[in-house]
Amino acid sequence: MGNNNSHGKSDIKDGSGMSTPRGSTRSMRSGSNGEVQDQPEKSEQQTTSLVPVEKLGKLLAHRSQKEDGVNGVTEKSFTKYLFPMYPELARQFYNYVHRTAKCKNNHIPLSAFRQQCEKILAMLDDNAIIETYIRMFSSEPEEGNVTPNDLRALLYISYKLSMDHYPEGPQACPMINKTLSAVIRGCFNNKDSHSVGFVVRWLEEHCHRLIFPIHRYCVHILATRHRDIESLSSSSSSSGSLELGTPVLERGSWAGGSGAGSGGSGLLPVSAAWLLAATAPPLYSRPAKPPPHPGGTTASTAWMARLVCALPSHWVPLYASNEHGLGANRFLHHTLAYRGPTLVVIEGKCAGEESSESERVTVVVCAPQEWRDTHQYWGGPQGALVQLYPTLSLVECGPKLLYLNSHIRGYPRGLRSGSDPRRPLLSVNEGFDSFTFKGVPYTLCAVEVWGCGEQALREAQLEVKKWQVREAERQRQVKISAADWIEHPDRYLLELAGRPQYNNAAT
């Protein structure tokens, strides 16, 4: 996937000088007409942009002097007052600043701390953000290498941040090790290490948005923490309420296995939803109208959530083969007429083999619009095919990847995905009992469909289904006159079935 700078731009547009120094730095460089401002105004705005980090550094230095007797910023104070809930993030962040500033002592001088933190706040490019945090968690920074354990630790921090700020409260997923292993397996492919550049390019191609929750959180803490340090006690661990882009999975009668913390056997546990939201195009995790926050929020919390975080989407279950039955007609009945983006999760095992749960393959078809039953390939530019397990991979992304034909003769029937109609990457047969993925045959075990649009789309689909039921019932109760019944096709069918005198009174 290409480089996406929307994250950095949204922070600038919605920010202010005090809470987002990057916004003030940008306004310092140019005025409203794009021209350079005069020197006095530039100096004034530059001083304003340094206020948050300058205040934070002085407060941390004061705490370090008071508690540790050190004239500078110590790791103990940095962890205690900035990231008390995430000591591993604090350790890696502090070591990165210490290493980058080339400090000779165990602590960080105030001027070096301020300089390095401002560099973090000023990062706008997606590539630079990903590379910074990959280097931050590297256990071999001098060699420029990253090990699987380094990447796993970084991704776990991102997952923990998202789960701790889940809209329904902190969550835990028993499938997190399987989910993280899929990413590690996809990136390293059994290698002991890779260069920083290789890992950055792989993340950019497959799941670059996994790193952004960490950066948003660090920027928020560095820019606002100075307001709270004075009132924080040594046992306090509050860090504000932030929403960090985790889709909200609606819990239905059959979705209990997929819900957060349920530990069931659903195809989309909450850790898989977290990973898929960062891998699939943004359309699926950012609805046009964000859902209301449960329980309500204060004005400052809501403003901060819009500034720092991407509001999550509301993923609603449309179809589950374990509950509704596995078949093409069941899939069509529950999926068609939903006029929004959907995710079709397909799980299979190797054909002719008794595969264990860990050996099963899970593929996700991302449909950016309403499903069509036609003989042509269709789909917008945000259509995608993702392999979720056992190895994460964004297989293909682009327009006209989708195909669904259930009744048109002379054309292949079933569900397909891929840009080459002659050799589709995914092909589900018309009976929905087997499929091929990348040329390998599998037995289809289960299918789930999730709607990723607004709640109104789901309600509209249910209204259409109710109308279809009413219309079918009305058609069944149509009264036929005696004259019409004489030439009615059903009369001849009944005669063929051995009922020539079916209705003597009518005839």
N, C-alpha and C positions, 0 to 999 in steps of 0.2 A: 504493500500500500504506500501511497505517496505521503510526503510530509504534510502534516496538517497543523496549521498555525492558529486555528480558531481558539485553542485554549488560551494562548497568550494574549490574543487580541481582545477576548471577552474580559479578561482581567483588567486590561487598560481602560476599556470603554466604560466599565461600571465602577471603577475605583475612584479614590480620592487621594490627595497628597498624603494625608496622615496615615491611612491604613494600608495603602498600596504605593510605596515609594516609586515603583516602576512607572506608575501613571504620572507622577510629578516629574520624573526624569524625562519622560517623553515630552511633556508639555514644556519643559525647560528648553528642549532642543528646537521646538518650532512653535509658532503661534497659530492662531486660527486660520490664517491665510497661507500657512506653510513657510513663512519667512522667519529668519533667525531674529530673536528678540534682542533688545539692547542689553548691554552688560549689567547694569544695576538690577534689572528685573531677573536676569539669569542668575545672578548671585543670590538674590532673595529666594527664588524657588529652589535652588540647589540646597540652601541651608534648610528649607522646610523639608525637603525629601530625606535629609539625614536624621531628622528628629527621632523617628521610631527606633532605628538601630542604635543611634547614639545614646538614647535613654536606656535602651535594653542593655547595652554594653556597660554603662556606668552602674546600673543596678546589679548586674551579675558580678562586676568587679568589686562592688561594695560588699556583696554577700560573700564572695570568695575571701576578701580581706578579713571580714568579721568571723567567718566560720573556719577558714583554713589558714589564715595568716599569710596569704599570697597576694601580691600586687598584680592582678591579672584575672583572667577567667579560667577557673579550674573545671575539670570534667565533672566533679561532684556537683558543683553549683549549676553547671549547664544541664545536667540530667535532672536534677532536683526541681529546678524552676521552669524549665522549658518543656521537657518530654518525660514527665514522671510516669506516664502510663506506658511508654515505649522505650525502655532502657536500651534495647539493642539499636534502635534508630538513633538515640542520643549518642551512644558510643561511636557508631560509624560516622555520624555527622561531625562530632567533635574531632575524631581522628583525621577526618578529611580536611577540616579547616586547619588543624594543627600541622598536617603534612603539607598542604598547599601553601600556607604562610611561612613554611620553613622555620618553625619555631625551634629554638635551641634548648628551651626548658620544657618542663612537663606542662606548664600552663600556657595560655595564649595571651599575649599582650593586648591591651584594649584597642590600640590602633589597628593591629592585625585582625582582630575579631571583627571590628566594624567594617574593614575593607572587604574581607571574605564574605561576610553576610550580605553586603550590598551587591556583590557579584551574583550571589544566589538569587536575590530579589530582582535583579535586572535581566535575568535570563528570559528570553522571549521565544527563541527557536526551539521547536520540538526536539530536533536532533541533539542540541546542546543540553536540554533538560535530561533526556534519556542517558546520554553519555556521562553526565555529571554523577548521576545516582548509580550507574553501573560502576564507575571508578570509585565511588564512595564505599561501596560494599565489596570491592575487590580485595581478596586476601593476598594478592600479588601485585600491588600497585606499581612497584618498580619495574617489573617485567611487562606490565600492561596486559596481564592475563586474568581471566575470570573462570572460576571453577563452578561445577553444578551446585555445590553447597552455597556459594556466594549468591548465585541467582535465586536459589530457593529461599534464602533468608530475605532478600529484597522483595520478592513476590509475596512472602508471608506477611511482611509488614504492610504491604498494600492491601492484602486481604483482611488483615486485622483491623486496619483503619476503616475499611468499608463496612465490616461486620459490626464494629463497635458503634458506628453511627447509622446503623440500619434503621429505617423509619419506625419499625415495630419494636425497637429496642435491640440491645446487643444479642448477637446470634452466634451459634457454633454449628459447623457442618462436619459430620463424621467422614465425609468424602474428600476433605481438603487435601489429604496426602495423595490420593489418586489424581486429583485435579492438578496439583503442583507437579506431580511426576509426569503428567502429560506434557506440560510446558517444557520441563527439563529434557525430556526425551526428544521432543521436537527440535529443541535448540542444539543440544550437544550430540545427539545420536551416538551415545556410548563413548564419546570422547572425554578425556580427563580434564581438558580445559580448552578455552577458545580465547582469541584476542578480544579486547574491548570493542574494537570496531566491528568484528563479526557479530557479537552478541547484540550490539546496537542496531545493526542492519537487520538482523533476524527479528528483533522485537518490532522495529518499524514496519516490517513487511507483514507480520502476523498479528501482533497484539500490542501496539505501541501505547495504547491508552491505559495499560496496566500500571504504568509508572506515574502517571499524572496525579492520582490521589495523594501520593507521598509529597510531591512538590507543592500541591495546593495547600496541604496541611502545614508543611514547613514554612511556606510564605505567610500563611495566616498567623502562625505562632510568632515568627520573627517580627512581623509588622504590628502585632497587637498585644503581645505578652507583657510589655512594659506597663500596661495599664493595671495588670492584676498582680504583679509580683509583690507589691507592697502589702497586699491583703492576703497573700497565700501563706498558709501555715506549712510547717514541715510535713504534715500528713496529707495535705490536700493533693488531689489528683485530677481535679476538674479541668477540662480543656475546651469547654464550649461544645455546643451541639452543631455538628456539621453533617450534611448529607453528601456522600462522596460517590454518587453515580452507581449505586447498586440497584438493579431492577427490583420492583416490589412484586413478589409472586403471590397472586391471589390464591387463597386456600379454599379449595372446593372439597366435595366429598371424596373425590378420587385423587386430589392433589396433595393429600397428607404426606405421601412418601416423598413429594418434591418440595414440600415446604421447608422453611428454615428450621434447622434443629430437630427435624422429625426423625431422621435416620432411616427413612423408609427406602423403598426400592424404585422410586420414580426415576425417569430418565434425566430429569433436570433438577438435581439438588441445588441448594442455594450457592454453593461454591462453583458449580458449573454455570449457573446463571451469571455470577460475577465474572467468570472467565469469558463467557460468550458475549456479554455486554461490551467487553473491551476488544473483542475480536471482530464481531460483526460490524457493519457500517453504523454510524451514529443514529441513523433513522430509527433503529429498533430500540434504542435505550433513551431517546429524547423525544417524547411526544410533543405535538404542537402546543398542547395545553397541559402544563404540569399538574399532577394531582395535589390536592390539599394535604398539608402535613397533619398527621394524626394528632389530636389533642390540642391543635392550635399552636401558634408561635408568637413570640414578641416581635415587634417591628425590627429591632436590631438583629435578632437571630435570623429572621427571614431575609433581611438585607444581606447579611453575611453569607447565608446559604446561596443566594443568587450571585454574589460576588466571587466566592471561592469555589463553589461546587457546581457540578452539572446535576440538575434535578433528575431523579430516576423516573423511569417509565413504570407503567402498571401492566404487567404481563398476566393475561387472563387465560385460563385453560379452556380450549375449545373442544379438544378431542383427545381421548386416551384409549388405546386399544385394550388395555387391561380392564377397563371399565365398560366401554361401549362395544367391544368386539373388534376383531381384526379383519378388515376387508375393505375393498375399494368403495363399496356403497356406503359403508359406515364413515369412511374418511370424507367422501363427498358430502354426505348429509350434514356433518358437523363443521365442515370447513368452508364450503361455498356460502356466499352471501355475506361473508365478513369482509367489509370493504376497508381494510387496513393492512399494514404489514404483519406478516406471520412468520413463525419459526416452526418448521417441521423437523422433529427430532426422531431419527430412525436408528434403531439398535438391531444388530444382527450378529450371528456367529458363523464361523466357517462352515460351508455346506458339507454335510456328511460327517461332521466331527462333533463330539461332545465338548464344546468349549466351556471353560469356566467363566465366571463373571469378569475376571480381570482380562481375559483374552477377547472379550467381545468388542466390536467396533461400534462407535456412535458417530453418526453423520448428521449434520444440521443443514437443512435447506432454508435459506433466508429469502422469503418472497416479499418484495417491497410494496406490493399492492394486492388487490383482490385476486383470488385464484380464478383462472379461466379454464373451462373444459373445451379445448380446441386442438386442432392438428398443427398449429404453428407455435414456434418458440416465442416467448414474450418475456417481459420484465424490464424494469427501469435500471438505471446505472448502479443502484445500491443493492441489487441482487447479489447473492453470494452463496458459496458452498463451503462449509467448514467441517473439518474432521475434528471432533472433540476428544474422543478416546479411541485407542490408548495413547495416541500421539497427537498433540495439537498442531493444526495446520490450516491456514486460510488457503484452501485448495484453489479457488477461483472467485473472482469478483468482477462484475460488469453487467452490461445490459443483455437481454435476450438469452438468459441462462435456463429458463424454466419451460417445462412442457408437461401438459396433463391432457390425456385423451382417454375417454371412457366409452365412446359410442360411435365415433366416425370410422367407417370402414375404409380399408386401403391404406391406413396409416398405423404406425406402431401404437399400441395401447399401453397405458400405465403412466407412471410419473418418471420424468427424466430431468437431469440437470447437467449443463455443460454447454460451452460455446460451440462445440463441433457436433452438429446433429447426427453425423455418421458414426461418431465414437463418443457418446456422452460419458462423462465421468461417473455419473450415478444413473442407474436404470432400475426402477422398481417395476416388476411385472404387473399385469392387469389384475391378477388375483391377490396382490398384496401379501404374498407368502414367501417371496424371495427377491433378491436384488443383487446387482453387481456394482462394485465400487472400484474404480481404477482397474477394471478388467478382472477382478477377483470375485467369484460367486459367494454369496452369503445367504443363509436362511434368515428371513425377517422374523425377529422375535417380538418387537413392540414398536409402536408409533405413538408419538404425542404431538399435538399442535397447540401452539401458544399464540394468542393474539397480542400484538405489541402496540396497538393504537389506543385511542381514548376510550373511556368507558361507554360513551355514547355509541360507538361503533358496535360494541357487543350488544347493547340494548336494541339497536336497529336490526341486527341479525336475528335476535330472538323474536322481534316483532314480525319479521318476514316468515320465520318458521311457524309462528302462530297463525298467520294468514294462510299459509299453505295447508295447515291442518284443517282450518275452517273451510277452505275451498274444497279440499278432498271430501270432507263430510257432506258438503252441499251437493257435490256431484253424485254422491252415493244415494241421495234422497230425491233425485229428480224423478218426477212422475211421468210415465210414458202413456200416451193414449193408445187405444186398441188399434187404431189405424197405423200408428207409427210402429207398434210392436210387431205387426205382421211382416214388415220389411226390415226389422231390426237385426243386425248381425248376431246379437246374443241369442236370438231365438233359434237360429240355425246351429249355433254351437251347442245349445241345449238338446236339440234334436239329434245331433251327432253323438251326444253323450248318452243317448237312450231315453230322453224325455220328450217325445214328440207331442204329448198332450200336457205340456207343463202348465198351461193356464187356459182351460177351456172357456172360462167365463170371459176372458179378454179377447179370445179369437172367435 
